[in-house]
Amino acid sequence: MLVTDQHPHNKSIMVSLLGRPNAGKSTLINNLLGFDLSIVSHKPQTTRNSFHCAFTVDRTEIVLVDNPGIHKSGQELNIRMNGQAQMGAEGSDLNIILLDATKDNLAQVFRDFYADLKKELTKTWVVFNKIDLQGELKKDFDAIFNELKSEFPFLEKSFAISAKEGEGVHLLIGELCDSAEGGPHLYPNGDVSNKNMRFFASEYIREQLFKTLKEELPYEVAVTIDEFSEATDPTSKVRAKISATVLVNRAGQRAIVVGSKGSVIKQVGSEARKKIEAMMGGIVHLNLHVKISEKWFKNNFVLEEIGLPRVRESKRVWRKR
């Protein structure tokens, strides 16, 4: 279909962000967007689903694909998360691999990551992130990149940034704009993602679980949306009614998430509701309850419900509602 309602000088580029867990992909995305869309926490493997995050600089649309961090694991949940990252690189105009600049022997860190990615890449840039946390001993990022480029010819450019502080990010944005090619915008009407509010509601609830419980939070936790009813009346102050379930693996985990007299889950719901309301622009009624779903991370039905379909490396897992 010929697009005729967009400016003829529009440009667009789709960029897949790849890296290890906690490399700073979501932090970089939030910095570029100017608000917190992608959830961030101290927990590794926070991002579980690949999704688009779009923003525009002048007439250039930059679509970032936020992907789960690639990691080694034989658990079905993690196998499917790795599969999300592998698929996230497909169809992109450019790949960016984020490396944690505080790690030792960054060239070897890259080699190990690329081996675990198990996917051939073409046009790729390397971004050394967290340069604000290096300490007194500064690394020679140009030398590290040149070493990698001699071994991996698909690498084109490198950048040293701090996604958290914003240092060097403007240089990256400028190069992305220069690399974009002429063409219509994928999100011309102000949308910022290919995921709907139902998805982000579950993400923001999970984010508040991370923030509220910190180290107490079991990794074996998931959030499913049971009901999401948006207001049909545009004048209504209530924008949506949402009912969600927090899934845990064992009874002891449920006690942690619920808290004394329900104090923890109430706090989680209150903070998550504020963030959902900010995105939806109105009042949201949010109801949460906690359910024990033994080995939900091996339950095909649950994994598909939270957006993690089977991949080629998937094991045979049981399916039960």
N, C-alpha and C positions, 0 to 999 in steps of 0.2 A: 504493500500500500504506500503510495507516494505521500510524504508528509509535506504539507503546504502551509501550515499555520505556525511554523517556527522561523526564526531569523536565519537567513542564508549563511551567516557567519558563525553559527553555532558549532561548537566542537564538543567531543565527548571522549572519555577514556575510562575503561574498566580495569581496576587494579586489585589483584588478589593479595591479601596480606597473609603471610605464612611465617611460622616460627615455632619455637618451643613454648610450652605453657609459661605464663608470666614474663614473656619477652616484652610485653607492652603494646600489643596490637590494639586492644580495646581502648587503652589510654590515648594512643595516637589518634584513633578514630574520633574520640570525644573532643580532643584538642582541635582537630580539623573542622569538625562540625560546629564547634562553639557551644555545645551543650552535651549532657550525659545521656547518650542514646544506648550505647553498648555498656553492659554492666561490668563493673570492675571490683575485684576484691583481692585480698592477700592469698586466697586459696588458689592452688594450681588448678588448671583445667576448668576455669570458671565458664568460659565460652563453650557451649556444647553444640550449637547449630551455626551453620554458615548463613549469612544474610547480607543484603546490600545496605550500604549507608551512602547516601548521595548528597553532594553539596555543589554549589556553583560559584566559580570565580569569574567575574565578568561574563563572557559568553561560553566559558568552558565548564562543562559538567564533569565532575570527578565522581565515579561510582566505586566505592571501596567495598571489597568483599571481606567481611570479618569472618575468620575461620578459627575452629578449635586449634589449640596447640598440638603439634605432633609429638607423641610420646610412646614409649614402649609399654605394652600391656597386653595380656591375653584375655582380659575381661571383655565380654561382648559390648558393654557400654562404650568402652574406650576404643575398641575396634571400629565401631560405627562412627565415633567422633573423628578418628583418623580418616575414615572414609569421607566424612563431610569436608575435611580440609583438602583431600585429594581431588574431590569433585569441584571444590571451590576454585581451584586453579584452572579448570577447564573453561574455555570460552573467554578468558580474560585477555586484554591487550598487553598486560604487563604483570609480572609477579614482583612483589617486594618481600624479601626475607629479612625479618628483624632478628638481630642478634643482641643478646644482653652484653653490653660493653664491659660489665664488671667481671665477666667470666675469664678464666685463664685460657690461654691457647685458643684464641677465637677461630683460627683457621681449622683446627681439628673439630671444634664445636660445629662449624659449618659442615664439614665432611660427614660427621656423624648424623647431623640433622638431615642432610640430603639423602643419605643412605636409608634412613628411617622413613622418609617421605615416600619412597618407592614410586616415584613418578618422574618422567622426563620433563624438564622445563626448557622453555625457550627464553625469550626476552625477560631478563631478571635483574633487579637492582638489589644491592645489599644495604641495609640501614643498621648502623651500629647505634643502639638505643641506650639510654641511661648514662650518658657521658657525664652527667652531673654527679654520679655516684662512684666515679673512678678512684677518687682519692688522689694522693700526691703523685703516684706513678702513672703518668699518662702513656697511653698506647699509641703506636704509630698506625693509625687506621689505613692510611694510604698504602703502606707496605704490606699490611695484612691482606688488603683487597687485591693488590697486584699479585701476591702469591696465589690467591684463590683464582684470579682471572686466568693465570697461566695454566691452571688445572681444569677450570670450568669455563670454557670459552663463551657460554651463553650469558655470563655476567657482563653487564654493560657499565654500570655506574655504582658509586657508593656514597653514602652520606653518614655523618655523625651528628646525632641529635639527642635531645632530651624531650621525649613526648610529654613528660609531666610538667616541665618548666617552659617548654616551647622553644628552647634553644635550637637553632638550625632548621626548624620546621618550615620556615618561610622559603628556604632554598629548595627544599623538597617539593613544596607546592608549585613553585615557579617552574621547576623541571617537568613536573607532571603536566602543567598547562602547555608547555612547549611541545611535549610529546603527544598531546591529544590531536586527533585528526578530525577534519570537518565531518559533521553529521548531526542528525537530530538528537535531542536530549531524551533519555529514557524516562526521566521523571520531570516533565515540563510543568506540572501543576502544583509544585511546591511539596510533593511527597518526598520523604527522606529515606524510605526503605521499601523493600518488596515484602516485608512482613507486616501483618496487621496488628491492631492494638491488642487483640487477644494474645498474640505471641508475647508482646512486650509486657503485658500485665503479668504473665507467668514469670518472665525474666525479672521484673522488678520485685516480685514477691521473693524469688530465690535470692536476689541481691540483698534484700533486707534480712533474710535468714543468715547470710554470711556476716553482715555487719553487726547484727544483734548478738549472735552466739559466738562469733570469732572462732577460737580454737575448740570450743565445745561442740561446734556443729559437725555432725557426721557427714562424710563425703557422700554417703549413700542416701541422698535426699533428692527428691524431684518434686516438681509442681505441675499439676494438671488443672485445666480450667473445665469445670463442670457446667457452668452457665455464664454466658456473656450476652447480656441484653442491652443494646444501645437504645437511647431515647429516639423515638421517631418524630417527636415534636421539637423543632429547633429552638423554641422559646423556653423549653424546660430547663430548670437549673440542674436537675439530675441527669447527667450524661450517660450513666451506665449502671447496671446492677450486675455484679460479678460474684460468682461462687467458685472457690478453688479448693483443691485438696493438696496437702503436703504429704508426700509419700515417704515413709521411712522403712527400714528393713527389720528393726527389732523393737520390742516393747520398751527397752531402756532408751532407745533413741527417741521414741515418741514422748517419753517423760521429759527429756531435755528440751525438745522443741515446744511442747505445751507450756512447761514451766509451772511454778507454784501457782495454783488457782487460775491457771490460764494466762499468767502475766506475760510470758514470753511471746506466745502467739498473738496476743492482743497488741503488743508493741510492734511486732512484725507487720501486722495488718494495718496499724495506724500509719506507720512510716511508708509502707508500700502504697497505701491509698493516696497519700500526699503526692507522690511522684506520678502516679497514674492520673490523678486529677490535673496536675500541671500539664501533662501531655494532652489530655482530652478537653481541657478548658472548662471544667465544671465539676459538680459534685458527683462522687462515685460511691455507691454502696458496695462495700467489699466484705464478704463472709468467707472466713477460712476455717478449715478443720483439718486435723492430722489423722492419718490412717496408716496402720501397719500393713505393708504389702511385702511379704517376705520374698527376698531376692527379686525385687521389681526390676533390677538391672539385668536380669536374665529373661524377663517377660517380654516376648515379642510385641504383644499388644501395647504395653506401657511404653516401650521404646519407640514404637511407631507413633504413639499418641503425642510424645514430646518431640517429635520431628526427627527421629533417627531411624530411617529405614535400613533394611539389610543391605550389606555391601558384599563384594566378592569374597572377602576374607571372613565373613560372618560364620559363626559356629551355629550348630543346630540348637535353638533355644525353645523353651516351652512357651506356649501361648495360652493364656487363661485370662478371662475377664475378671 
